[in-house]
Amino acid sequence: MAFTGSLTQSDVWKALQAHHQSIEHEHMRDMFAANPSRFEQFHIDAAGLSLDYSKNRINDDTMKLLFKLARQQNLTTHIAAMFSGEKVNGSEGRPALHTALRNFGDRDIMVDGENIMPEVRDTVRRMEEFCWKIRRNQWRGYSNKTFTDVVSIGIGGSFLGPKLASSALKPYWDSRLSIHYLANIDGSHITEILKRLDPATTLFIIQSKSFTTQETLKNANACRQWFLDNGGEEHDLAKHFTAVSSNIEKATAFGIAEENIFPMWDWVGGRYSLWSAIGLPLALAIGIDNFRELLRGAYAMDEHFRTAPLEHNMPVIMALLGIWYVNFFGVNSHAILPYDHYLRSLPAHLQQVDMESNGKSVTTDGNKVDYQTGPVIWGGVGTNGQHAFHQLLHQGTHFSPCDFIMPMCSHNPIDNFHAMLVSNCLSQSQALLQGKSEDEAVAELVAAGMNQAEAIVLAPQKVIPGNRPSNTLYFPKSSPQIIGALIALYEHKVAAQGMIWGINSFDQWGVELGKQLGNKVLTALESSAIPEGFDGSTNGLIRAFQQMQNYL
Ligand SMILES: O=P(O)(O)OC[C@H]1O[C@H](O)[C@H](O)[C@@H](O)[C@@H]1O
């Protein structure tokens, strides 16, 4: 029988609070000393990925209680509901079926009585045909030149996912095509992109699920005008402009030829849409076969998430560890640290996946939560971060659990660069675990020739508390399958947390107010009238903008 009371009043929650009190002062150094097989015990492999979660402030009892929490919250039922197309996105009355986009099984997936799989597969087939024509120069520009550049115009979920996967899979790019991602409404972004391009050899893909997003429409209109001002003609637009949207009507009204519009569907959340035709720029870069491999990797992680028992379920384990720190250690952030130059866009993508999903304060039935939900996701590429923010990770007053993400082999195996990269990754998580005690600091200073008294004075500055948790996710080498599995892993970690917290991870109402207010502010900015009707600060800033336009 599902537990229906407030989460924090449940027995298992209270048991976790008591357990936290019992182990919060235990140091992981001692846990490893007491248990030589800790690495093997807290380790799991799935879909080509390996997770070492032994450097966490957990023991067997912790995990048992966390799995009990997952069962109390009926996690398995919620997971099944998501995969089967139930309307888990209650506030929008929609399923969340990004998994259908990479369903290689023979399961039919019904939405409102319709099996959606034929249309999903037909769209991939259309993407294949399109990629084939572009990459084999069957489809050329208005002056019959082959395409050299693709501009993907989109923002949020219509930008971060494909951009991440494109940079992650750079070793698989077809070098004849350069892919540019245009997102921001800042005129400098479009300027920097278009100034290097030739309209005759540039293909545009307007990416917008809603086809109503201000930035995307503004940029799309500006690109069309640039095209028409620099040699293209109205009748050439169909050769150079395509679109991906669930709003076919709006895309057609914009002037995109119907046959150039690739559908997506309202049962796919923007931040989960990389796997749909929103992945078209990626498929053009790496080829449709590699795009399918990306889908296959995600499918492997889906099947693992859907079928593996909780105790052997990688996304569930990562979800529960996150809940352990957020709800019992009072941690409010989580760092994503990829040790792979090609994965440098991963933190930005996961910021949207996680924070736009679980940045919520009410449960699915509208009750205000009395516990923390989604943490602040941040991070950066290793080893760069070591020379920037790792200082706080090691000696700051906040502790931020970290995910180290490490390919064990490089696509560019020059000299021993990669071994050096890996050594840094492993030693950072080791240092977070181990720390340095005051005695060790004094001993080190004395060993370095300092006299005891001076060493004792300086040592406190050098103390590193350690006992700071981290996961290490590793795999042999990044590939389309591995990247597919990795992104799907985080999607499912986030969904599992939302299911346990009882919040809707699939809507994002919070982004709307700023947009609504933005339209009014824009009108005021562009008028010469003294702004009024806003708060004093906004009035003042609008006035400042108006006055500073003289600087143009
Ligand atoms: O794809 P679009 O409809 O243009 O939406 C683009 C993005 O904008 C919205 O404001 C949401 O924050 C995102 O979830 C979405 O991905």
The ligand as an SDF file (V2000), in Angstrom:
LIG
                    3D

 16 16  0  0  0  0  0  0  0  0999 V2000
   11.7560   24.3050  -27.9770 O   0  0  0  0  0  0  0  0  0  0  0  0
   11.0610   25.5480  -27.5180 P   0  0  0  0  0  0  0  0  0  0  0  0
    9.5710   25.4250  -27.4740 O   0  0  0  0  0  0  0  0  0  0  0  0
   11.4930   26.7300  -28.3300 O   0  0  0  0  0  0  0  0  0  0  0  0
   11.4890   25.8230  -26.0050 O   0  0  0  0  0  0  0  0  0  0  0  0
   12.8130   26.0480  -25.6480 C   0  0  0  0  0  0  0  0  0  0  0  0
   12.9690   26.0750  -24.1350 C   0  0  0  0  0  0  0  0  0  0  0  0
   12.2590   27.1770  -23.6290 O   0  0  0  0  0  0  0  0  0  0  0  0
   11.4380   27.0560  -22.5400 C   0  0  0  0  0  0  0  0  0  0  0  0
   11.3950   28.3240  -21.9780 O   0  0  0  0  0  0  0  0  0  0  0  0
   11.7790   26.0600  -21.4940 C   0  0  0  0  0  0  0  0  0  0  0  0
   12.4780   26.6440  -20.4480 O   0  0  0  0  0  0  0  0  0  0  0  0
   12.6140   24.9140  -21.9900 C   0  0  0  0  0  0  0  0  0  0  0  0
   12.1940   23.7480  -21.3660 O   0  0  0  0  0  0  0  0  0  0  0  0
   12.5580   24.7740  -23.4820 C   0  0  0  0  0  0  0  0  0  0  0  0
   13.3830   23.7570  -23.8790 O   0  0  0  0  0  0  0  0  0  0  0  0
  1  2  2  0
  2  3  1  0
  2  4  1  0
  2  5  1  0
  5  6  1  0
  6  7  1  0
  7  8  1  0
  7 15  1  0
  8  9  1  0
  9 10  1  0
  9 11  1  0
 11 12  1  0
 11 13  1  0
 13 14  1  0
 13 15  1  0
 15 16  1  0
M  END
$$$$
